[in-house]
Amino acid sequence: MITFSDHKEFDPGLLLPLFAQAPWAQGRTAADTRLMLAHTDLIITAWDGPRLVGCGRVLTDYVYRASIWDVIVDVAYQGRDIGTQIIQHILGHPSLHRVELFWLCTRDKQAFYETLGFSAKEQTGMVWNRSKHQSATIPTGLSRPDPERMDDHTQAGGL
C-alpha cells in the first residue's frame, strides 16, 4: 500500500535514485539534495513501506504563488496514480489553501498535468540558466539602508 507524507524528516539521499530516473535531475548530489530539501517549503513523498517511490516539492510565499518542482514517480510504480495523488496532496495541502496560482514546468508531461486542471494557455515563463552565463556580471553585495535615514515609504518596503 502506498502512503503519502509531508514530513521532511527522512534521509535526503533516498531522493537520489528518483532523481537518477529524471533526465533533468540526473547528477544531483547528496549534499546539494540535503540543502535543497532544507530550503523547500513543502515536499510530498510517496512510500511503499520503507521505499521512497515518488515525490513533489513546492516553493511558495503561501499567499500569491507556489511553484511545483521535481514531481517524480519511480518507473516501477508509474501508472498507479501516484503522480496524480502527489499533485492532489500539494494542491489540497492546508498550508497552501490561500495560494492563488500554482506554477510548474514540464518538458513532456503537459497532457498529464492538463488532466489535473493545469493550463499551458494561462501564462508564459522564461528561464535564466547560470551555466550559460558564466561571464555575466551580476551584483552580489546588497547593502541594508540606515533606518535613521529612511522615509515612511522606504520603511514600508517600497523602493
C-alpha positions as CSV (number, residue, x, y, z in Angstrom):
1,M,0.0,0.0,0.0
2,I,1.3,3.4,-0.9
3,T,1.3,6.1,1.8
4,F,1.9,9.8,1.4
5,S,3.7,12.2,3.8
6,D,4.5,15.9,4.0
7,H,7.4,15.4,6.6
8,K,10.9,16.3,5.7
9,E,12.4,14.0,8.3
10,F,13.9,11.4,6.0
11,D,17.4,10.8,4.6
12,P,17.6,13.2,1.5
13,G,19.9,10.6,-0.1
14,L,16.7,8.5,-0.7
15,L,15.8,11.0,-3.3
16,L,18.9,10.3,-5.4
17,P,17.5,7.1,-7.1
18,L,14.4,9.0,-8.1
19,F,16.5,11.9,-9.5
20,A,18.6,9.5,-11.5
21,Q,15.4,8.5,-13.3
22,A,14.6,12.0,-14.5
23,P,16.8,13.4,-17.3
24,W,16.5,16.9,-15.9
25,A,17.6,15.8,-12.3
26,Q,20.5,13.5,-13.1
27,G,23.8,14.2,-11.4
28,R,22.3,15.8,-8.2
29,T,24.5,15.1,-5.2
30,A,23.5,14.1,-1.7
31,A,24.9,17.4,-0.2
32,D,23.0,19.5,-2.7
33,T,19.9,17.5,-2.2
34,R,20.1,18.0,1.6
35,L,20.4,21.7,1.1
36,M,17.6,21.7,-1.4
37,L,15.3,19.9,1.0
38,A,16.2,22.3,3.8
39,H,15.0,25.2,1.7
40,T,11.9,23.5,0.3
41,D,8.7,24.9,1.7
42,L,6.7,21.7,1.2
43,I,7.5,18.2,0.0
44,I,5.0,15.4,-0.6
45,T,6.6,11.9,-0.7
46,A,5.1,8.6,-1.6
47,W,6.3,5.4,0.2
48,D,5.9,1.7,-0.4
49,G,6.8,0.7,3.1
50,P,10.4,2.0,3.6
51,R,10.9,2.6,-0.1
52,L,10.6,6.2,-1.4
53,V,8.7,5.8,-4.7
54,G,7.6,9.3,-5.5
55,C,7.9,13.0,-4.6
56,G,6.9,16.5,-5.5
57,R,8.0,19.7,-3.8
58,V,6.9,23.3,-3.6
59,L,8.5,26.7,-3.2
60,T,6.0,29.4,-2.1
61,D,5.1,32.7,-0.4
62,Y,1.9,30.9,0.9
63,V,-0.4,33.6,-0.5
64,Y,0.0,34.5,-4.1
65,R,2.3,32.0,-5.8
66,A,3.6,28.5,-5.4
67,S,5.9,26.7,-7.9
68,I,5.8,22.9,-8.0
69,W,9.1,21.1,-8.7
70,D,10.6,17.7,-9.0
71,V,7.5,15.6,-9.4
72,I,8.9,12.2,-10.0
73,V,7.5,8.7,-9.6
74,D,9.7,5.6,-9.7
75,V,9.4,4.0,-13.1
76,A,8.4,0.7,-11.5
77,Y,5.5,2.5,-9.8
78,Q,4.2,4.6,-12.7
79,G,0.6,4.0,-13.9
80,R,-0.7,3.7,-10.4
81,D,-2.0,7.3,-10.0
82,I,0.9,8.1,-7.6
83,G,1.8,11.3,-9.5
84,T,-1.8,12.3,-9.6
85,Q,-2.1,11.8,-5.8
86,I,1.1,13.8,-5.2
87,I,-0.3,16.7,-7.1
88,Q,-3.6,16.4,-5.3
89,H,-1.9,16.4,-1.9
90,I,0.1,19.5,-3.0
91,L,-3.0,21.4,-4.3
92,G,-5.1,20.5,-1.2
93,H,-2.4,20.9,1.4
94,P,-3.7,23.1,4.3
95,S,-0.6,25.3,4.3
96,L,-1.3,26.3,0.7
97,H,-5.0,27.0,1.0
98,R,-4.5,30.7,0.2
99,V,-2.3,30.3,-2.8
100,E,-3.8,31.9,-5.9
101,L,-1.7,30.4,-8.7
102,F,0.4,27.3,-8.8
103,W,3.2,27.1,-11.4
104,L,5.1,24.2,-12.7
105,C,7.5,23.4,-15.6
106,T,7.3,20.3,-17.6
107,R,9.0,19.2,-20.8
108,D,6.9,16.3,-21.8
109,K,4.0,15.7,-19.3
110,Q,1.7,18.5,-20.4
111,A,-1.2,16.1,-21.2
112,F,-0.9,14.6,-17.7
113,Y,-1.0,18.0,-15.9
114,E,-3.9,19.2,-18.1
115,T,-6.0,16.3,-16.7
116,L,-5.4,17.8,-13.3
117,G,-6.6,21.2,-14.3
118,F,-3.3,22.9,-15.3
119,S,-3.3,25.0,-18.4
120,A,-0.5,26.0,-20.8
121,K,-2.5,28.9,-22.1
122,E,-2.6,30.9,-18.9
123,Q,0.9,32.4,-18.9
124,T,4.3,32.0,-20.2
125,G,7.6,31.5,-18.4
126,M,11.2,32.3,-19.0
127,V,14.4,30.7,-17.7
128,W,17.8,32.2,-16.9
129,N,20.4,29.4,-16.9
130,R,23.5,30.2,-14.8
131,S,25.7,27.7,-16.7
132,K,25.1,29.6,-19.9
133,H,26.0,33.0,-18.4
134,Q,29.3,32.3,-16.6
135,S,30.8,35.6,-17.7
136,A,27.8,37.7,-16.8
137,T,28.4,40.4,-14.2
138,I,25.8,40.1,-11.5
139,P,25.9,42.2,-8.4
140,T,26.4,40.1,-5.3
141,G,26.6,42.7,-2.5
142,L,23.5,44.1,-1.0
143,S,23.5,46.9,1.5
144,R,21.0,47.5,4.2
145,P,19.6,51.0,4.4
146,D,20.2,53.0,7.6
147,P,16.8,53.0,9.4
148,E,17.6,56.5,10.7
149,R,17.6,57.9,7.2
150,M,14.6,56.1,5.7
151,D,11.4,57.8,4.9
152,D,8.0,56.2,5.6
153,H,7.7,54.7,2.0
154,T,11.1,53.1,2.3
155,Q,10.4,51.7,5.7
156,A,7.2,50.1,4.5
157,G,9.1,48.1,1.9
158,G,8.9,50.5,-1.1
159,L,11.8,51.2,-3.4
